[in-house]
Amino acid sequence: MEVVRHETERCEVLQGFQIIHSLGGGTGSGLGTLIMGKLKEEFPDRMMNSWSILPSPKVSDTVVEPYNATLCFHQLVETSDLTFSIDNEALFDICQTTLKKSNPSYSDLNSLIANVMAGCSTTLRFPGQLNADLRKLAVNMVPFPRLHFLMCGFAPLTAPGAAAYEKISVADLTQQVFSPQSIMAASDPRLGRYLTAATIFRGSNVSSRDVEDAMVAVQEKNSDFFVEWIPNSVMTSLCQVPPHGLRMAATFIGNSTAQQELFKRTQAQYSAMFRRRAFLHWYTNEGMDEMEFTEAESNLIDLIAEYQQYSVAGIDDLDEVYEGEEDQVEGYENGYEEEQ
């Protein structure tokens, strides 16, 4: 923490922190959330974002992944302002199906993550029209404080060497970036509804008119996948600086109720193990209490129920839901005004 304090003192305008960690292992889930908690205590008015690699059934390294992930979710709900959900299963599928890599390495997976992270931070590093900082991104993307788990995607996803020969338009980019095959988490957005979304376009030939037309077309074509009680829920940002090796690219960030599929998968695995108290002694021997596991599971079940509630809610169903939910957004906006 002393190193962090020293580095923050050198910052002119500290926006917040971004933590990259895995939820499956003990170090990423345990130490990662501990660091986030310490940073939140030390800098309570700064933004806390996490890039979280979720465990997946096809790519598993540790048998206790459901325990680690559930305990980590329990902390992320409270300490994180934005959590970008990524899992190795989706990354492997993209590499094998889209990029035609028969045996993708972790370097290939990390390259996909790097593309998305670079796209999401574009407006922090280059001039942009919207989402100019972490706080404004949170204000746009998080309608309710606990529902801050986001899915993300990137386009174009092309095989190595093919990008230079493909001619792509803004409409093509938009169609690709909203496609389930471009989402880097193993949850199908078609199984839920978007509360909010953001698209960041990069390229010297990208015009705001083309972007507006493409976004209107997407929302009209897929209106059933957007909640009707949040108007103008898709934000756009333009940057004239293209990514290295591409003429134009798009990054997608979505707050979809389909995220509950990720939580349901983890909760089912967790419940099956915890009912039999399997592997629990490894945690209790280190000083943890069984009640911590019960609380973590209850919190995850509540989170799933909240996503389900907003997935089916209509305009007339939200009178009680809104009570008390405005405080978090007001806190974001007040902090943003203070920085200005």
Beta strands, then each sheet from edge to edge (+ up, - down):
strand 1: 16-22
strand 2: 47-54
strand 3: 82-87
strand 4: 149-155
strand 5: 194-203
strand 6: 234-239
strand 7: 248-256
sheet 1: 1+ 2+ 3+ 4+ 7- 5+ 6+
end
